[in-house]
Amino acid sequence: MSLLRKCFVIDNEEDVDAGMTEADTRKIPIHFERDKVKDPLFSLRTDKPTGPDGPHPIVLQICAEEISLPMSLIFQKSFDTGQLPTDWKLAVVSPIFKKGKKCDAGNYCPVSLTSVPCKIMEPANDKTELVKYMDNSGVMNSSQHGFTKGRSCLEPFIETFEAWTRILEEGYGVDVVFLDFRKAFDSVSHVKLLQKLRSYGNRGKDG
């Protein structure tokens, strides 16, 4: 348990509403159409292993034409109700050693083998419309570079270096504070993250 505490933060679920505004009535319009499901099915890599729920990628690819419609209905129902089939929540986790001491759990990267049908939901869920909605709603910050189309994580360094250079050329000083958010992803409160997403409209029909 002590090793796990070094890697993950146990949320006390306090101050869940901190920084949150009143309940938002926005809702992201997500529709799982048959063609959006069919294309990812045909694009499945058949050399990948099956997930814990059983269906192998090669079977799903061969039967893409037949199963695309029922899968699109399942995806839409899952999104609207905010629920996933139990088997889709399962994962086979393998710890991959990175570097350092092998007795330190923090030096391992967990790789999860999850349900293939569940992973189809991500490309089938039109991310272009999702990002467009978030951008038009003012949710996306103009400083956002990571995971943003047409931008790279290198751009902030270039912009920052140019700003420092301009300030120094104008005769001013520059003070810089570096923050290292170690294992930031593992430290995120899932409870607060889900509520934040809901406030931005990322919720089902009943949300």
C-alpha positions in Angstrom: 0.0 0.0 0.0 2.8 2.4 0.8 4.3 1.9 -2.7 0.9 2.6 -4.3 0.5 5.8 -2.3 3.7 7.1 -4.0 2.1 6.6 -7.4 -1.5 7.6 -6.9 -3.5 10.1 -4.9 -6.4 8.9 -2.9 -9.1 11.6 -3.3 -10.8 12.6 -0.1 -13.7 14.0 -2.2 -13.7 17.2 -0.3 -14.3 20.6 -2.0 -15.7 18.8 -5.0 -17.5 22.0 -6.0 -14.5 24.3 -5.5 -14.1 26.6 -8.5 -17.2 25.2 -10.1 -20.0 27.4 -11.4 -23.7 26.7 -11.2 -24.9 23.6 -13.2 -24.5 24.3 -16.9 -27.3 23.4 -19.3 -25.0 22.9 -22.2 -24.7 19.4 -23.7 -22.3 18.3 -26.4 -24.2 16.9 -29.4 -22.7 13.4 -29.9 -24.3 11.0 -32.4 -22.9 7.6 -33.1 -23.8 7.0 -36.7 -23.3 3.7 -38.4 -20.6 4.9 -40.8 -18.6 6.4 -37.9 -18.6 3.0 -36.3 -17.9 1.0 -39.5 -14.7 2.9 -40.5 -12.9 2.2 -37.2 -13.9 -1.4 -37.4 -12.4 -1.8 -40.8 -9.3 0.0 -39.6 -8.7 -2.4 -36.7 -5.2 -3.8 -36.5 -5.6 -7.6 -36.6 -2.2 -8.3 -35.0 -3.4 -6.8 -31.7 -4.5 -9.1 -28.9 -8.1 -9.5 -27.7 -9.3 -7.7 -24.7 -10.6 -9.2 -21.4 -14.2 -9.4 -22.8 -13.3 -11.8 -25.6 -13.9 -10.3 -29.2 -10.8 -10.5 -31.3 -10.0 -7.5 -33.6 -9.9 -9.8 -36.7 -13.4 -11.1 -36.0 -14.7 -7.5 -35.5 -13.1 -6.4 -38.7 -14.5 -9.3 -40.8 -18.0 -8.7 -39.4 -17.7 -4.9 -39.6 -20.6 -4.6 -42.1 -23.0 -6.7 -40.0 -22.2 -5.4 -36.5 -21.7 -1.7 -37.2 -25.4 -0.9 -36.8 -26.0 -2.8 -33.5 -22.7 -1.4 -32.1 -23.7 2.2 -33.0 -26.9 1.7 -31.1 -25.1 0.3 -28.1 -22.6 3.2 -28.2 -25.4 5.8 -28.4 -27.3 4.1 -25.5 -24.1 4.0 -23.5 -23.4 7.7 -24.0 -26.9 8.8 -23.4 -27.3 6.9 -20.1 -23.7 7.5 -19.0 -23.1 3.8 -18.5 -20.7 1.2 -19.9 -21.2 -2.6 -20.0 -19.4 -4.2 -17.1 -17.1 -6.2 -19.4 -15.9 -2.9 -21.0 -14.7 -1.7 -17.7 -12.3 -4.6 -17.2 -8.6 -4.5 -18.1 -5.6 -6.7 -18.0 -2.8 -4.5 -16.5 0.9 -5.2 -17.1 3.5 -3.2 -15.3 6.3 -2.2 -17.7 9.6 -1.3 -16.0 11.0 2.1 -17.1 14.2 2.9 -15.1 15.6 3.1 -11.6 15.0 0.7 -8.8 12.8 -2.3 -9.7 11.5 -2.4 -6.1 9.9 1.1 -6.5 6.4 0.9 -8.0 6.8 4.5 -9.3 9.3 3.2 -11.8 6.8 1.1 -13.6 4.4 2.2 -16.3 1.0 0.3 -16.3 -0.1 -0.8 -19.7 -3.8 -1.8 -19.9 -5.3 -4.3 -22.3 -8.9 -3.2 -22.5 -12.0 -4.1 -24.5 -11.7 -3.6 -28.3 -15.3 -2.6 -28.8 -15.0 0.0 -26.1 -11.9 1.4 -27.8 -14.0 1.7 -31.0 -16.2 4.3 -29.2 -13.3 6.8 -29.2 -12.8 7.2 -33.0 -16.5 6.6 -33.5 -17.2 9.5 -31.2 -16.6 12.4 -33.6 -13.7 14.1 -31.8 -13.7 16.9 -34.4 -17.2 18.0 -33.4 -16.3 17.6 -29.7 -13.2 19.8 -30.0 -15.2 22.3 -32.1 -17.9 22.5 -29.5 -15.4 23.0 -26.7 -13.6 25.7 -28.7 -16.8 27.6 -29.6 -18.0 27.4 -26.1 -14.9 29.2 -24.8 -13.8 26.1 -22.8 -10.5 25.7 -24.7 -7.9 28.2 -23.6 -5.9 29.9 -26.3 -2.8 28.8 -24.5 -3.7 25.1 -25.0 -1.1 23.4 -27.2 -1.1 19.7 -26.1 -3.7 17.5 -27.9 -4.7 20.4 -30.1 -4.9 20.0 -33.9 -2.3 22.2 -35.7 -0.2 22.8 -32.6 2.6 21.0 -30.9 4.0 20.9 -27.4 7.2 22.6 -28.7 5.4 25.8 -29.6 5.0 27.0 -25.9 8.8 26.8 -25.5 9.4 28.8 -28.7 6.8 31.5 -27.7 8.2 31.7 -24.2 11.8 32.0 -25.4 10.7 34.8 -27.8 8.9 36.6 -25.0 11.9 36.4 -22.7 14.2 37.6 -25.5 11.9 40.6 -26.2 11.7 41.6 -22.5 15.5 41.4 -22.2 16.0 43.5 -25.3 13.8 46.1 -23.8 16.0 46.3 -20.7 13.8 44.5 -18.3 14.6 41.5 -16.1 13.0 38.1 -16.2 12.2 35.9 -13.2 11.2 32.4 -14.0 9.5 29.8 -11.7 9.5 26.2 -12.9 6.9 23.7 -11.5 7.4 20.0 -11.9 4.0 18.3 -11.7 5.3 14.8 -11.1 2.9 12.1 -12.2 0.2 14.8 -12.8 -2.1 12.4 -14.6 -2.1 9.9 -11.7 -2.7 12.8 -9.2 -5.9 14.1 -10.9 -9.0 13.6 -8.8 -11.4 11.5 -10.9 -14.4 12.8 -8.9 -13.5 16.4 -9.6 -12.5 15.7 -13.2 -15.8 14.0 -14.0 -17.8 16.9 -12.5 -15.7 19.4 -14.5 -16.5 17.5 -17.7 -20.2 17.4 -16.8 -20.2 21.2 -16.3 -18.8 21.6 -19.8 -21.6 19.6 -21.3 -19.9 16.2 -21.6 -22.7 14.2 -20.2 -25.5 11.9 -21.3 -29.1 12.5 -22.0 -30.0 12.1 -18.3 -27.0 14.1 -17.0 
